[in-house]
Amino acid sequence: MKNKKHLLFLLLLVPIVTFGQVKLSKDFRVTVGTPYPVIDAPDKEYFSDGKGQAIAVKSKGEKVTIQRYDISKMAEVSRKEYEDFPPASKLQKIMKLGDKLFYIYASVNKKDKTEDLYSREVNMADGTFGTPKLLLSTSKEVKVSSYMESVTTAMFGIGSPIKYEINTSFDNSKLLIRYRLKPAERDDSKNYDILGFYVYDANMEKQWGGEVKMPYTEKQMNNIAYGVTREGKAFMLAYLNESKEFELLNISSDLKVETNKIAIDGKLIFQELKLRESVDGNISCIGFYANGIDFKVNWTGNSAFSFNTNGILSFTMDQKGKVLQNNNFEFPLELINQYESAKSKEKNEKREEGGKAGINDVKMIDVNIDADGNTTVVGEQQYVRKEFVINNTKNVYYYADLIATKFDKNGKLIWMKKLPKTQAGLQGKGGMSVKYIKGNGANYILYLDNVKNANIQLSETPEKHSDGRGGFLTAYKIDDATGAIEKHSICDINNIDGTEAFQFKTSRIFNAADKVFMLEIYIKGKEDTMVKMELTK
């Protein structure tokens, strides 16, 4: 019995053995750059200046380093360290607006007893910071809104606190900063949320802003999502718990709230809804939905709740909440059963009779709305299970199959694909999950895979990849027009043209230029380097 309990997790504990010669993709030309001294920082983000250079911004508390990297020469050009940030500063977001890059951070001013939010422009031409600019200040305590996902705290862990949520309009010309004050009442039935709404233009110039009292108590209303139009109008999606209805709340520049009922089924369950202005000025809302939550018990006796994902709901409304289009892209049984065992298929077929068949725990990875109004949605199975590992029960983190879907502005489904993979590890996200990059005429989803899957056919079910056990950097390529899928093995991270990569993270992959992807890796000896992946077709 003991051996059987260990068998489930055997693939996570034994070295990977390579069988046969792996055929690397000829569609990618891989180049390793000149090494440079490592920068120790928990948060690393990468951007392209569109002129042949990559910009890396690396944050560790009040110390921030800006690096410039020449893509053609594959060498670091400059780096500059800054330690002039206020004590206990917290990064909120680094974002590119047009041709400008902004570093947005929060701090507490103990002398004036205020909570402040600042921005500093990153000069991408010379890799320097501009002068800090105060965006807003409040004398009241701001509560944490969410957490910035880190390597070891993905899924259900706690990462870096985010107090200020930031959204942009469709054309990136307007910016909405939203925050929540500490509740005045502990009793949700008595407390009315006070939310801050501030709108800025692409130069970080304030258009309007202030704090707004919500029209319902916390018990009556759940705050779902927020957005801003190119005209600078703020809006939010709310769910009324008792009546099970959605409402669109419009927040005007004079800080008044207008409520609008939305004719959408309020009985559906959503893990997350993405809300943003669409290309025609209306408001688009997209999310994976479930018709229920499953309670699962595995053979070890451990239990877990599972989000039984049934499909994608996408609806468009005008700025008054009138639904103009409502599309339900339900997962067909054929898609659900792809790459599943015979036992799982049989179970799904029985569940389908009651309309319950689904794909468990699908989380939204990316939503892309192009200039023509076509929408691409990428989701990934992400869940945690308690399993028996070396005489102990531990959390095992799974990043599994992908669901990629594209539909046009009229709600016509163009394609829906299930892309198989299974990654499992013990240290949170680690080197798992994916990086989605929208290319010219194609979609690319990059991830680390088991070497045994390098030569298998698309119709075959892949072997599990064990986090921290090496692997091949792999890409699914989905044709934008047809949905045709190709799978490419790009490189072995243990031997990238003679270089061994350590501390692999999908978050360190970025789109550097047209048909050029980059990846920063640690190569030991306290050095990093860049890996360039150029598409040859």
C-alpha positions in Angstrom: 0.0 0.0 0.0 2.8 2.3 0.9 4.5 1.8 -2.5 1.2 2.5 -4.3 0.9 5.8 -2.5 4.4 6.8 -3.7 3.7 5.7 -7.3 1.4 8.6 -8.1 4.2 11.1 -7.6 7.1 9.0 -8.9 7.5 11.2 -12.0 8.3 14.2 -9.8 11.0 12.4 -7.9 13.1 10.6 -10.5 15.5 12.0 -13.1 14.2 12.4 -16.6 15.7 9.9 -19.1 16.1 10.9 -22.7 15.1 8.4 -25.3 16.3 8.9 -28.9 17.5 12.0 -30.6 15.2 15.0 -30.2 14.5 17.0 -33.3 14.6 20.7 -32.6 12.3 23.0 -34.6 13.8 24.6 -37.7 11.3 27.4 -37.3 13.4 28.9 -34.5 17.0 30.1 -34.6 18.4 30.2 -31.1 21.3 32.4 -30.0 22.9 32.9 -26.6 24.2 36.3 -25.7 27.2 37.6 -23.8 26.9 37.0 -20.0 26.6 39.9 -17.6 26.6 40.2 -13.7 23.3 39.0 -12.2 21.0 41.4 -10.5 19.3 40.0 -7.4 15.7 41.1 -7.5 12.4 39.3 -6.9 10.5 41.3 -9.5 11.9 41.4 -13.1 10.0 42.8 -16.0 11.0 43.2 -19.6 10.0 45.5 -22.4 11.0 46.4 -26.0 11.6 50.0 -27.0 10.7 49.1 -30.6 14.1 50.4 -31.8 16.3 47.3 -31.3 16.8 47.5 -27.6 15.2 45.6 -24.7 14.6 47.3 -21.3 14.6 45.3 -18.1 13.3 46.8 -14.8 14.3 44.9 -11.7 12.9 45.8 -8.3 14.0 44.8 -4.8 12.3 46.9 -2.2 13.5 50.5 -2.5 16.3 49.4 -5.0 15.5 49.5 -8.7 17.8 48.7 -11.6 17.2 49.6 -15.2 19.1 47.6 -17.8 19.3 48.2 -21.5 20.2 45.4 -23.9 21.1 45.5 -27.6 19.1 42.8 -29.3 21.2 42.5 -32.5 24.6 42.5 -30.6 23.2 40.3 -27.8 24.9 42.3 -25.2 24.1 44.5 -22.2 24.5 48.2 -23.1 23.9 49.9 -19.7 22.6 49.5 -16.2 21.7 52.1 -13.6 20.7 51.5 -10.0 18.4 53.7 -8.1 18.0 53.7 -4.3 16.2 57.1 -3.9 12.7 55.6 -3.4 10.8 56.3 -0.1 11.0 53.7 2.7 8.7 50.7 2.3 7.9 51.6 -1.3 5.8 48.9 -3.1 5.8 48.4 -6.8 2.2 48.4 -8.1 2.7 48.1 -11.9 5.2 48.8 -14.7 3.3 49.7 -17.9 3.9 50.9 -21.4 1.6 53.6 -22.7 2.3 54.4 -26.3 6.1 54.9 -26.6 6.5 55.7 -22.8 7.2 53.4 -20.0 6.0 54.2 -16.4 7.0 52.7 -13.0 4.1 53.1 -10.6 4.7 52.6 -6.9 3.0 53.2 -3.5 4.4 54.5 -0.3 3.2 55.6 3.2 4.1 59.1 4.2 4.4 58.8 8.0 5.1 62.5 8.6 2.0 63.7 6.8 0.0 60.5 7.6 -1.0 59.9 4.0 -0.8 57.0 1.6 0.7 58.1 -1.7 0.9 56.8 -5.3 3.7 57.9 -7.6 4.9 57.4 -11.1 8.4 57.7 -12.6 8.9 57.6 -16.3 11.6 55.3 -17.6 13.7 56.9 -20.3 14.1 54.0 -22.7 16.7 55.8 -24.8 19.3 56.0 -22.0 17.9 53.7 -19.3 17.3 56.3 -16.6 14.5 57.3 -14.3 12.7 60.6 -14.5 11.6 62.7 -11.5 8.9 61.1 -9.3 5.4 62.5 -9.9 2.7 62.3 -7.2 -0.4 60.9 -8.8 -2.7 60.9 -5.8 -2.7 61.0 -2.0 -5.3 60.0 0.7 -5.3 60.5 4.4 -7.3 57.3 4.9 -6.0 53.8 5.0 -6.0 51.9 1.7 -6.6 48.2 1.8 -4.8 45.6 -0.3 -6.7 44.9 -3.5 -4.8 41.9 -4.8 -1.4 40.3 -4.8 1.3 40.3 -7.4 2.0 36.7 -8.4 5.5 35.6 -7.6 7.3 32.4 -8.4 6.7 30.6 -5.1 3.3 32.2 -4.3 1.3 31.5 -7.4 -2.2 30.2 -7.2 -3.3 30.3 -3.6 -0.2 31.9 -2.0 0.4 35.5 -0.9 2.7 37.6 -3.1 3.5 41.3 -3.1 0.6 43.4 -2.0 -1.2 45.5 -4.7 -3.3 48.4 -3.3 -4.0 50.2 -6.5 -5.6 48.4 -9.5 -4.7 50.0 -12.9 -6.7 49.6 -16.1 -6.3 51.2 -19.5 -8.7 52.1 -22.3 -8.8 50.1 -25.6 -6.4 52.6 -27.3 -4.2 53.1 -24.1 -4.9 56.8 -24.2 -6.6 56.8 -20.7 -5.6 55.2 -17.4 -7.9 54.3 -14.5 -6.4 53.9 -11.0 -8.9 52.3 -8.5 -8.4 51.6 -4.8 -10.5 50.7 -1.7 -10.4 52.4 1.7 -10.5 50.5 5.0 -14.1 49.8 5.8 -15.7 52.1 8.3 -17.8 49.2 9.7 -16.8 45.7 10.3 -20.3 44.4 9.7 -20.7 43.9 6.0 -24.4 44.5 6.3 -23.7 48.0 7.4 -20.6 49.0 5.6 -20.7 50.8 2.2 -17.4 50.6 0.4 -15.5 53.8 -0.4 -13.6 53.4 -3.6 -11.1 55.8 -5.2 -11.4 56.5 -9.0 -8.7 58.5 -10.7 -8.3 58.9 -14.5 -5.1 60.0 -16.3 -4.1 60.5 -19.9 -1.1 58.8 -21.6 1.3 61.4 -20.2 0.1 60.7 -16.6 -1.7 64.0 -16.4 -4.7 63.8 -14.1 -8.1 64.2 -15.9 -10.3 63.8 -12.8 -10.5 61.8 -9.6 -11.8 61.3 -6.0 -13.4 58.9 -3.6 -16.9 57.5 -4.2 -19.4 55.8 -1.8 -20.9 52.7 -3.3 -24.7 52.5 -3.6 -25.0 49.1 -1.8 -23.5 47.5 1.3 -20.7 44.9 1.1 -23.2 42.2 1.9 -25.5 43.3 -0.9 -22.9 43.8 -3.6 -19.7 42.1 -4.9 -17.2 44.3 -6.8 -16.3 42.3 -9.9 -14.3 44.3 -12.4 -13.3 47.9 -13.5 -12.6 49.8 -16.7 -12.2 53.1 -18.5 -13.2 54.4 -21.9 -11.0 56.4 -24.3 -13.1 59.4 -23.3 -12.0 59.0 -19.7 -15.3 57.6 -18.3 -14.9 55.1 -15.5 -17.2 52.1 -15.0 -17.4 48.9 -12.9 -19.2 45.6 -12.9 -21.1 44.6 -9.8 -23.0 41.6 -8.7 -26.1 41.9 -6.4 -26.1 38.9 -4.1 -29.8 38.7 -3.1 -31.4 39.3 -6.5 -28.6 37.5 -8.4 -28.2 40.2 -10.9 -25.3 42.1 -12.6 -25.2 45.8 -12.7 -23.0 48.3 -14.6 -22.0 51.3 -12.5 -20.9 54.4 -14.3 -18.7 56.8 -12.3 -18.7 60.3 -13.7 -16.1 63.0 -13.3 -18.2 64.8 -10.7 -18.0 61.5 -8.6 -21.6 60.5 -9.0 -22.6 56.8 -9.5 -25.3 55.7 -12.0 -26.5 52.1 -11.7 -27.7 50.1 -14.7 -29.2 46.6 -14.6 -27.6 44.1 -17.1 -29.8 41.3 -18.6 -27.3 38.5 -18.0 -27.9 35.1 -16.3 -26.8 35.8 -12.7 -26.9 32.1 -11.7 -23.6 31.4 -13.6 -20.5 31.2 -11.5 -17.3 33.0 -12.6 -13.8 32.8 -11.2 -13.0 36.0 -13.0 -14.5 38.4 -15.5 -12.5 40.7 -17.7 -14.1 44.0 -18.4 -12.9 46.6 -20.9 -13.9 49.0 -23.7 -14.2 47.4 -27.1 -13.0 48.9 -30.4 -16.4 50.4 -31.2 -16.7 52.2 -27.8 -19.0 49.6 -26.2 -18.1 47.5 -23.2 -16.9 43.9 -23.5 -17.1 41.4 -20.7 -15.5 37.9 -20.9 -15.0 35.1 -18.5 -14.9 31.3 -18.0 -18.1 30.2 -16.4 -19.2 27.1 -14.4 -22.6 25.8 -13.5 -21.3 24.5 -10.2 -18.5 23.7 -7.9 -17.3 20.0 -7.6 -16.1 18.5 -4.3 -13.4 16.0 -5.1 -11.9 13.3 -2.8 -8.8 11.5 -4.0 -7.5 8.0 -3.1 -5.4 9.5 -0.3 -8.5 10.7 1.5 -7.7 14.4 0.8 -10.4 16.6 -0.6 -10.5 19.8 -2.7 -13.0 22.1 -4.3 -12.9 22.2 -8.1 -14.3 24.9 -10.5 -16.2 22.9 -13.1 -15.6 25.1 -16.1 -18.3 24.7 -18.8 -17.4 27.4 -21.3 -16.8 31.1 -22.1 -19.4 33.8 -21.7 -18.8 36.9 -23.8 -21.3 39.8 -23.9 -21.1 43.3 -25.1 -23.2 46.2 -23.7 -23.4 49.9 -24.3 -22.2 52.3 -21.7 -25.7 52.2 -20.1 -25.6 48.5 -19.5 -27.9 47.5 -22.4 -26.8 44.1 -23.7 -26.1 44.3 -27.4 -24.7 40.8 -27.9 -24.6 37.7 -25.7 -22.5 34.7 -26.7 -22.1 31.4 -24.8 -19.2 29.3 -26.2 -19.9 26.1 -24.4 -17.2 23.4 -24.3 -18.3 20.5 -26.5 -18.0 17.0 -25.1 -15.5 16.2 -27.9 -13.2 18.9 -26.7 -13.6 18.0 -23.0 -12.7 14.4 -23.7 -9.6 15.1 -25.8 -6.5 13.6 -24.2 -8.5 12.1 -21.3 -8.5 8.5 -20.1 -11.2 6.0 -21.0 -12.5 6.2 -17.4 -12.7 10.0 -17.5 -14.4 10.0 -20.9 -17.1 7.6 -19.6 -17.6 9.8 -16.5 -17.9 13.0 -18.7 -20.5 11.3 -21.0 -22.7 10.5 -17.9 -22.2 14.1 -16.6 -23.1 15.5 -20.0 -26.6 14.0 -19.7 -27.3 16.5 -16.9 -25.3 19.3 -18.5 -22.5 19.0 -16.0 -19.5 17.9 -18.2 -16.7 20.4 -18.0 -13.0 21.0 -17.7 -11.8 21.6 -14.1 -10.2 24.8 -12.8 -9.6 26.8 -16.0 -8.0 30.2 -15.3 -7.9 33.0 -17.7 -4.3 33.7 -18.9 -4.9 36.3 -21.5 -7.6 38.1 -23.5 -6.6 39.9 -26.7 -9.0 42.1 -28.7 -7.5 43.1 -32.0 -8.2 46.2 -34.1 -10.9 44.4 -36.1 -12.8 43.4 -32.9 -11.7 39.7 -33.0 -11.1 38.2 -29.5 -8.6 35.5 -28.5 -9.0 34.0 -25.1 -6.3 31.7 -23.6 -7.0 29.7 -20.4 -5.0 27.2 -18.4 -6.0 24.5 -15.9 -4.4 25.5 -12.6 -5.1 23.7 -9.3 -3.5 22.5 -6.1 -4.0 19.0 -4.7 -2.7 17.5 -1.4 -0.8 14.3 -2.3 1.4 11.8 -0.5 5.1 12.5 -1.2 7.9 10.6 0.7 5.8 9.8 3.7 4.3 13.3 3.9 1.2 15.0 2.6 2.2 18.0 0.5 0.6 20.6 -1.8 1.2 19.6 -5.4 0.8 22.5 -7.9 -0.6 21.6 -11.3 -0.5 23.6 -14.5 -2.2 21.5 -17.1 -4.1 21.7 -20.4 -4.7 24.9 -22.3 -7.9 26.1 -23.9 -7.5 28.6 -26.7 -10.5 30.2 -28.4 -11.1 32.9 -31.0 -14.3 34.5 -32.0 -15.1 37.6 -34.2 -16.9 40.9 -33.2 -20.3 39.4 -34.3 -19.9 36.5 -31.9 -19.1 33.9 -34.5 -16.8 31.2 -33.2 -13.7 31.0 -35.4 -11.9 28.2 -33.5 -11.6 26.5 -30.1 -8.6 24.3 -29.3 -7.5 22.1 -26.4 -3.7 22.0 -26.1 -2.4 19.2 -23.9 0.2 19.5 -21.2 0.7 18.5 -17.6 3.2 20.3 -15.3 3.5 19.5 -11.6 5.7 20.8 -8.8 6.1 21.4 -5.1 7.3 25.0 -5.0 4.3 27.0 -6.3 4.6 28.3 -9.9 8.3 27.8 -10.2 9.2 27.3 -13.9 5.7 26.2 -14.9 2.7 27.7 -16.6 2.9 29.5 -20.0 3.8 32.7 -21.8 1.3 33.9 -24.4 2.5 36.1 -27.2 0.3 37.4 -30.0 2.3 37.4 -33.2 1.6 38.6 -36.7 -0.8 36.0 -38.1 -0.2 33.5 -35.3 -0.5 32.9 -31.6 2.4 31.5 -29.6 2.2 29.8 -26.3 5.6 28.9 -24.7 6.2 26.6 -21.8 8.7 24.1 -20.4 7.9 20.4 -21.3 9.2 16.9 -20.5 11.9 15.8 -22.9 9.9 12.7 -23.6 7.2 14.8 -25.4 9.6 16.4 -27.8 8.9 14.0 -30.7 5.3 12.9 -30.0 2.4 13.6 -32.4 -0.2 16.2 -31.6 -2.8 13.4 -31.2 -0.8 11.7 -28.4 -1.3 12.5 -24.7 2.0 14.0 -23.3 3.9 12.8 -20.3 3.9 14.8 -17.1 6.7 17.4 -16.8 8.3 17.7 -13.3 9.2 21.2 -12.3 12.9 21.7 -11.7 13.9 18.6 -13.7 15.2 20.3 -16.8 13.1 20.1 -19.9 12.6 21.5 -23.4 11.4 25.0 -24.1 8.3 24.3 -26.3 5.9 26.4 -28.3 2.4 25.8 -29.5 1.8 27.8 -32.6 -1.8 28.5 -33.5 -2.6 29.9 -36.9 -4.7 33.1 -36.3 -7.0 32.5 -39.3 -7.5 28.7 -39.3 -6.6 27.6 -35.8 -4.2 25.0 -37.2 -1.8 23.9 -34.5 1.9 23.2 -34.7 4.2 22.1 -31.8 7.8 23.2 -31.8 10.7 22.0 -29.5 12.9 25.1 -29.4 15.8 24.1 -27.1 16.9 22.0 -24.3 17.4 24.3 -21.3 20.2 22.1 -20.0 22.1 22.7 -23.2 21.3 25.9 -25.1 24.1 25.9 -27.6 26.4 24.7 -24.9 24.9 26.9 -22.1 23.0 25.4 -19.2 20.0 27.5 -17.9 19.1 27.7 -14.2 16.1 29.2 -12.5 13.9 29.1 -15.6 10.8 31.2 -15.5 8.1 31.7 -18.2 7.7 35.3 -16.9 11.2 36.1 -18.2 10.1 35.4 -21.8 9.1 38.5 -23.8 8.4 39.7 -27.3 11.5 41.7 -28.2 10.7 42.5 -31.9 8.7 41.2 -34.8 9.4 37.4 -34.9 11.9 37.7 -32.1 11.4 36.3 -28.6 13.8 36.7 -25.7 14.4 34.8 -22.5 16.7 35.9 -19.6 18.4 32.9 -17.8 20.7 32.5 -14.9 23.9 30.6 -15.9 25.6 30.4 -12.4 28.9 32.1 -11.6 26.6 35.0 -10.5 25.9 35.8 -14.2 22.8 36.1 -16.4 22.5 36.1 -20.1 19.8 36.5 -22.8 18.6 33.8 -25.2 17.2 35.0 -28.5 14.6 32.9 -30.4 14.1 34.2 -34.0 11.3 32.9 -36.2 12.7 31.8 -39.5 9.4 31.6 -41.3 
